[in-house]
Structures are given as structure tokens and as C-alpha cells.
Amino acid sequence: MVGENIEVGVYTTAAALAIAEEQDLDLVEISPNAEPPVCKIMDYKKFVYEQKKREKVLKAKASKVVIKEIRFGPNTDDHDYAFKKKHGEKFLKEGAKLKAYVFFKGRSIIYKDQGEILLLRLAQELEEFGKVEQMPKLEGKRMTMFIAPKKK
């Protein structure tokens, strides 16, 4: 590595700059608030490049949250419910968040208790695959509930 023959110690700014120029490197201020300020002799462009490379790798490793939606009506039939529950189960197994909602059309808003019962039933039946992140909440003509997948 370039700069290995530099002795670690306290240098004046002029001396540090001279050493950096002699090595054909940059003098980079690491912590300006320290007394005296801490500087390091390095190739700054290479440092920035490696830092961007590290950030890119971290960003690639970060998991992207996928939200899958399932829509019910307040009077959803048992067969339709079972079909949609099976899809919800599959989504949670894949690691996606599940947004289940009951959509109330027209005057069907009078059945909000049925919608809530439907969502709570879904939450109970999907309990082994995910946990409820947000309990059923009415927002306008929609009653929404979020279920997050369980960690493996």
C-alpha cells in the first residue's frame, strides 16, 4: 500500500501537506472538531470510489418491501373468502406484506361490522404465517388491515 512508510504522529499542516505531495496523495481531514484536527493521507478519489461501491452493495442487500393487496366485499361468500385467503397465505410465505381491505360500495357501508369480522377472521386464520401490523381501520369507503410476514 502507498504511504506505509509514513510514521504515525502529530505533524504541522505544512509538514503533512509536504508529505502528502511527496507521496502524490491527498491530505484528508477526518475529524475537524478534534484538537488538533485529525487528518489522513490517502488517495481521495479511490476512497470515494470504494465508499460508493460499499453503499451500492448495501443497497443491493437491502430488502425491498413488497405489498400485495386482497380486496373483499362486505358480503364475500365462503368459497371466495377461502380462495383469497389461500392467496394471502402464499403472499406471506413469499415474504410480502399483505394489505387486506373490504370495499364498501354505495349503501353497503351499513355492514361495516361484517367487514371488520371478515378481516379479523382472516387475521386469525393467517396467524401462523404473519402477524397483524395494523388492526382493521375504516378510511372512507375502505376498511384496511395490514399483515406482515413472520421472520424465518
N, C-alpha and C positions, 0 to 999 in steps of 0.2 A: 504494500500500500504506500502511496506517496505521502510524505510527511511523517514517516515513522521515526526519522532521525531528529525530530524536534523534541527538545526537552520540555516537559510539562513544568510550568512555573508561572510566576507573575511577571509580565512584560509591560513596558510602556506602550502606548498606542503606536508610536513611531517605530519602535522595535518590532512589534507584532506585525505591522504593515510591511516592514522591510523583509521579515522572514517569509510572509505570505507571497510577496512579489518575487523573492528569491526562488521559492518553490513553484512559482507560476500558479498559485491558488488564490482563493478569496478569503478575506477575514470576515467571518460572520458573527454578529452579535447574538449570543444565545439568551442571556438574561440581562437586559439593560438596567433593571432596578437594583441589582446587586451592587455591593460596594467592595471592591471595584467591579465594573461591569465585566461579565464573563463573555469571552469571545472564543471562537474556534476557527482553526484554519482548515478549509475544505474546498472542494470543487462545488460551488454553489449550484451550478446547472445540473450536475449529476445528482446532488442532494434533492433538488426539486423534482427531477425526473423519477427518482426512486420513491419519493413521497407520493407522487401521483399514481405510480404503479401500485403501491400498497393500498391506497384508497380505492383503486379500481377493483382490486382483489377482494377487499372487504365489502364493497358494494355488490359484487357478484355473489358473495356468500350470503348476503342478507336475504332473508326470505320475504318474498312479496306476498302480501295478504290478498287472497282471492275471496270475494264474497259471492256466494251463489244464492239465488232467490227462489223461494217457493211461494206460490200465491194460492190462497184458499178463498172460498166464498163462505159466508156465514152458515149456509146450509149444505156444506160439502158432504156428499154421500160417503159411506164407509169404504167402498171399493176405491173411489178416487183418493180418499184420505190415505189408505194403505199404499196406493201406488206412489203418491207424493212423499209419504214417509220413507219408502224404500229409496227414493232418490236422495232425500235428505241424509239418510244413513250413508249412502255412497259418497256424497259430498264431504261429510265429516271424516270418513275413513281416508279420503284423499288429502285431508288437511286443510280444506277450505272452510271459511266461516259460513254459517247458514243464516240467511235473513228470511224468516217465515213471516208472512203477513196475510191478514184477512182483509179483503177489499169489500167495502160496503157500497153497493150501488143504490141510488135512489133512496127509497124509504127503508131499505134493509138495515139501516143504522139502528133501528129499534132492537135488532138482535145482537147488540154488542156483547151481551153476556155469553151468548152462544159462541161468538168469535173468540172470546177470551178462554172459554172452556176448551175449545178446539186447540188453541195454541198451547195451553198448559198441558193438555193430553199429549201433544206432540213432544213437548219438552220432557215429560215424564218417560215416554217411550224411547226417546233418544238419549236418555241419561247416561247409558254406558258408553256412548260414542262421543259425547260432548257435554259441556256444562253451559247453563244459561248465562249469557253475558248481560242481557238486558231483558227484564220481565216484560210481558205484553203491555204496550203503551199505545193509547189512541192518539193519532195525529191526523186530524181532518177526517177523511173517509177511510183511513187505513189504521189497522191495529197491528203494530210491528213488534217482533221479538227477535233477538239475536242469540245464536248458539255458537260457541267457539269449540273447536275440536279439542279433545283431550290429548295431552302430550304423551308420546310413546315412551 
